[in-house]
Amino acid sequence: MNPQVVVIGGGISGLACAYRLWQLGVPVTLLEADERTGGLIGTVEQDGFLFETGPQSFQGTDSALDLVRELGLESDLCQADTRAPRYVMRHGHLQELPMSPQAVLRSSLLGMGARWKLASEALRRTRPPTEEESVAQFVRRKFGHEILEYLVAPFVSGVYAGDPEKLSLRAAFPPLDEWERTYGSVLRGAMKSRPPKGAGQGRPPLCSFHHGMAMLTRTMAAKLGESARLGARVDTVSGNDRAGSARYQINFIQNGHAETIEANAVVIATPAYTASHLVSTLSAPLARALSGIAYAGMAVVCAGYHANQIGTVMHGFGVLIPRSEKYRTLGIVWNSSLFPERSGDGRTTLTGMIGGATDPEIVEKRDEEILAVVLEEASRILAITGQPIVSRVWKHPKALPQYNLGHGHTVEMIRESERGIPGLYFAGNYLEGPSIGKCVDRGSQVAESARAYLRDAMAKSA
């Protein structure tokens, strides 16, 4: 029997969508080209160390923690200390990032002029320009170059692997744009938009699982059972004109055999460049728009050491490294500080991120070259002696979509296409944000929309 919905792509977005459809009792088939689900999310255990091949953790938002509970993973959940400090490198030294206006005034990370400009922003009223601004243009206009260089640009590298000169403020950080337009001040807008006391204030905790991030994706795939078909590479998605037939026909290859299934609705949860190919027969303008979304490559370098090899006390989340510090490594996550059980007694794990939109050439290098760069730079930054016990490199040539100038127009075109092509939906990290929580939320929303569409279609045909 053909499913009512086919979800193409078994990353976190596609899994969240298919799992929600399964919960709702909607017949669904998930097609994933790889031999495993999870996309960039992956966990490897080696020599007693636990390494993450992509995202190192996720924010424990209400919706993400609801999903954890639904999956029965609460007892396996690990939560990092929400007070764990973050660091940024300046002039070769690690300095703690201030996380509030009061902390900004006390911090020596920035000069007095930059500190006052940031802390007093709520006292001023500004009007944004009519044209779309990049993140860099916005920060320079509002706060100055020093805050861009040592606070914002490293953060942008950590979240989007992006270039702040190209990244769209409206697309990447819509609340900042909205707050200035509405209140004339980012800080004033943030304060007025804060939830009332007792309504979940504070930063969501950073979370993972005792056996790594892959527990989340593996558990969702297990819930789907045979409805999740791995190694199934979709070639085409086409409309079905035969009277009385399902609306869509999906052609794919699995185990060397060509197969076709029909469905009343299709959810495309692949990267944008793959989605572009899949929708080419449905809408050429939409395919062109999707193909225009840029991606940044990243390499993830994990290393395990004896704790006494590390000369720096690693207490906190890790360190972000501004481009002006002349390192290629974008940042280093201190995994064993966040989740101490990861390495065992007397050992420690860290993860370096390298590449991104500002250093695209690095992912073209051999693993050995990438490893050498990150380990040498980590040794200098953290006063590490000797070689790691074990180290691994994972390259992701197209790791993250770039929310560059004009991205909002592309997203709106996708939404218009969803409204204009009945039964076709999109889920992916190029739509509402790259975080795991955003992807889960989008996948769940699409599942609800697909179910409502099927219900309405059934009512009309009755």
N, C-alpha and C positions, 0 to 999 in steps of 0.2 A: 504494500500500500504506500502511495506517495505521501510525504509529509505535507502539512499545511504550510509550514515555513521552512525554508532552507537558510541557514546562517553560514556564510562563507568567511572563513578565517577563525582560527582557534586561539588567538591571543586573548588577553584579559577582557577586551571589549566583547569579542564574539562569544567567549565562554559565559560571561555575565548575562548576555542577551539570551543565549540558548538555555542556560540554567533557569532564568526567570520564566521563559516560555514553558519549560518542563514543569516548573512549579505551578504555573497557571493551567496546566493540563492541555496545552496546545501541542499537537504532534509536530516535532521539530527534528531536523537532521542538521548536524554540524559537519561541514567539510573543511578539513585542514590539510594543506599541502605537505606539511612536515610530518615526520613520524612521531612527533610528540606535540602536545598542546603547550600553551604558555607564552609563545612569542619570545620577547626579550627576557621574560622571567624564567630563570633557571637556577638550580642549586646543584652544586657538586661537592661531595664529601671525599676528601683525600688525606691520607696519613693523619687522621684525627682532626683535621681542620674542615670547617664548613665555609665554602666560597659561594658567593652569589655572582652569576654571570652577567647580570643586568642590574635592575633596581635592587638597592640594598635594603630597603625598608618601605613601608607605606604609612601614610598618616591615618591615625585611627579616628576618622570622622564617624559620625553617627551611622551613616549608611554603610560604611565599610565594616564597622563592628557588628551591625545587624546581620550582614552577610556571613561574617565569621560565626556568629551564633547559629544561624540557619544551617550552616554546613557542619555544625557540631565540632568546631575547632577551638572553642574557648579554652579548653585545658591545655592546648598546645601554643596559645598565644604568648608572645613575649612583648613587653612594653618597656621602652627606654625611659629613663628619667626625664620628665619634661623640663627640668631645670638644667639639664646637661648643656654646658656652654658650647658655642660655636666660635671658631677662630678664623681670622684672616691674616695673611702674611703682609707685613709692611716693612720695607727696608731690611728684609732678611729675618725678621723676628715675628713670632706668633703673637697676635694681640686678640683679646676677646672681643667678639662682636657685641655692641650694645643692642639690647632688644626692646628698649623703651625710650621715650624722649628724655626721661630723667637720667637713664644710663648713658645716653648720648652726651649730655652735658658733663658727666663725670669722666667719660672715656678719654684716653690719650691717643686713640686711634686716629682721630681727626684733629685738624687745627681748630683754634677757638672760633674763627670766622665760620667755618663749615659746621661746627657744632651748633652755634647760635642760629645759623640759617635753617638748620633742620628742626631744632627744638622750638623755634619761634614761628614756624610756618603757619600755625593755626591763627596767628595774629594778623596775617596778611590775607588779602583777597586777590586772586589772579584770574584771568580769563584765558582759556585755551585758544589756540589759533583755529581758524576754520578748517585748514587742511590737516590730514592725518599726520600725527607725529610719531617718530621713532622713540623708543625708550630713552635713548641717549639724548635726543633733543629735549624731551620732557624734563629729564633730570637736570641737565645743564641749565635750562630756563628757570626751573624752580629752586634748585639747590646748589648748583655749581659743579665744576669738574671733579673736585676731590671726592665728593660723595658718589659720583658716577664711578670713578676709578676704583675706590676701595670698598664700597658697599654694594652698589647696584650691579655693576658689570660682573663681579664674581658670582653674585646670586643668579643672574641671568644664565651664566655658564653652567651653574649647578643644576638649574631647573630645566632649561631648554637646550643646553649646549649651544646657545645662540649668540649672535652678534648684536649688541645693543644698538648699534648704528643702523641696523636693518629691521630689528624686531619692532612690530607695531605695538604701541602702548595700548590702543583700544582693543586689539585682538588678544594680546598676551596678558594684560593686566586691566581688564575692563573696569573693576571697581575704582582704580585710581583715576581713570578718565572721567567716570561718572561723578565721583566725589568733587573733582575740581569744577566740573560743569554745573553741578547742583549747588555746591556750598562755597566755591571759590577757594577751597583749601582741602588738601588731602587729609591732613590730621583732623580737621574739624569734621569732615565727612566720615572718617573712620570712627570718631567718637560718637557721632549721631547715629551711625549704623550699627553700633555695638548692641548685642542682644541684652535684654534686661537682666538684672542680677538673678542668678540661679538658673539661667537658661543656657547652660553649657558654655560659660565663658572660659577663656584660656586657650592656649594652643593645644590642638589634638596631639596625643602622644605618637611618637614614632613606633611602629610595630613590625614584628616579623613573627616567625614560628620557630619552635625548638629545632625542627628539621628544615628550616629555610623557607624562603618565599614560595618555592615550588609547591609546598603543601596546599596553598590556596588554589592554584590552577589544577593540580592533580586531583584534588577532591571534587572540584566542579566537574571535571571530565569524567570521573568515576560515577558521579550521580547520573550523568547522561547515558552511561553504559554504551550499548551498541548504536545509539543515536549519534555518537561522535565517531566519525569515520576519518581515520588518519591516513596520511599518504595519498590523499585524494586531491589532485590538482585540477582546479576548475579552469576550463578553456574558454567557455562562452556562457553568457546569460542572455537569453533572447525571449522576446514576447511570444506568446503562444496564441495564434489566431484561430485555432480549431474550435468550432462551436462546442460548448459543453465541457471543454478541457480547462485545466488549471491555467492561470494567467502566465506563468513563466516556465521556461524549459532550461535546465542547467545541465550542461555537458561537462563531464570531468573524466579524468583517467586515474584509476587506482589499480595497483599491482599489474600495470601494463595493459589493462583492459579498459576500453572506452565504455562509459556508462552515461545514461541520461535519466534524470528524475524531473518530475514536474512539481510545482508548488504554487500556491495562491499568493504567497508573499516571499520576498527575498530580502535578507539583511546582508549587506556587504560590510564586513568588519576587517577587511584587509588594509594594509597601508594604502595611501592615496594613489601611488603610482601603479599598484596592482588594480585598484578599483577603477582607475582610468581605462585600463584594457578591458575590464569586465563589462563596463557600461557602454562601450563604443558603439554597439549595435542599437542601443536604446536611445542614446542622446550624444551626438558628436560634440556639441558645445559643453556639456557637462564633463565629458571625457577630457576635453582640452583644459578645462578649469582644474580638474583633479591632477592632471599631469604637470600643472604649473606650481604645485606645492613643493617647495624645496625641502630636502632632508639633510641633516648633519650626521656625519659618521662619528663614532666613538669607539675607543678601545678601553676595556676594563682589565685592570691588572691586579690580581689578588696575590698576597704573599703572607706566609706564616713564619713567625720568628720565635725564638726563645725570648721571654720577656726581658731578660737581662741584656739583650742586644740593643734595646731601645733606650737611648739616652734622654729622651724627652718624656715627661710624665703625660701620658695620653688619657686625660680625663675630659670627656665631652664627645661631641658629635664628630669633629674632624676639623680640617682646615681648608679654606678656599684660597686660591692663589691668583691675585690680579695679574693681568698680562704684563704690566709694567715691572713686575719682579723678575722677568726674563727667565721664567721656567716654562716648560711646555705642559707639565702636569696642571690640570685645571683645579684639582682638589684631591684630598685624601680623606677617606672615611675611616674612622677608628672603630672597626666592627666590634672588637673585644671590649671596648669601653661601653658601647651601647648595649651589647648583649654578651655578657661575660662568659656564658657557658659555651660560646662558639668554639673556643680553642683549647679548653682544658687548663689545668693549673700550670703556671709557669710558662705559658705560651701566649702569643698574641697574634691577631690577624688584622691586616689593614688592606684597603682597596684604593688604588689610584685610578682616577679618570683622566683620559687624555684625548685630544682631538677637538671635536665640535666645529662650529661654523668659522671660528677664527684660526683653526689649524687643520684644515681638511686633508692635508697630505699625509698625516701620520698614519691613517688607517691603510694606506697603500704600502707601508713598510712591512718587512717580515716580523713575525712575532718576536724573534730574538732581539731585533733592534728596538722595538717598542718596550719590551721588558727591560732592556738595559737602560733606556732613558728614564723610565719611571722609578726603577730601583735606585739608580744613582741619585736622582733628585730627592726621593724620599729619604735616602741616607743623609743627605745634606740637611734637609729640613728638620728631621726628627732625631738627628745624631745617632744613626743606626750603625752598628759595627758588624762586619761580616756579612755573609750571604744568607738569604732566607732558607729555612728548612725545606720549604716547598713554595713554588710560585706558578701561576697560570696566567695566560692571556686569552681574552675573548674579544674578537673584533666584530663590530656591528657597522658595516659600511653605510647603512641608512638607518641610524638609530632613532632619531627624533625628528618629527616634522617641525618646520620653522614657521612661526606665526609672524611672518615678515609683513612689511607694508603692503596693503591690498588683500591680506588674508581674509579680512572680514567680508569682503565682497564675494570671495570664493565660497565661504561658509554659507552666505545668504543664498547663493546660487544652488548649493546643495539642498538647502531647505526648500527652496522653490521647486526643485526637481522632485523632492519627496511629496510635495503637495500636488504636483502636476503629473506624476507617474504613479498611479495607484498601486500599492503593494510593494513599492521599492523603498528600502530604508538604508541608512548608513550609520555605522557605529565605528568609532576609531579615535585615536588620540590626536587627530588633526582637527577635531571639531570643537571641543569644549575644554581642552587642556590635557596635558600629557600625564598627569598624575594617575595613579592606580584608582584612587577614589573617584576621580572625574570619569574615567573609563567605565568603571562599574556602574556609576549613576547613569551615564549615557546608554549603556547596554540595557539596563533595566527599563529605562524610559522607552527605548525603541521596542522592547518586548511588549510593553503595555499598549503602545500605539498599534503594533501589528495585530495584537489580539482584538483591539477595538475595531480595526479595519475589517478583520475576518468576520467579526460578529455582525457588523453593519452590512457587509456583503451578503451574508447568509440571510439576514432579515429581508433584504431587498429581493432576493431570489425566491423567498418562500411564497 
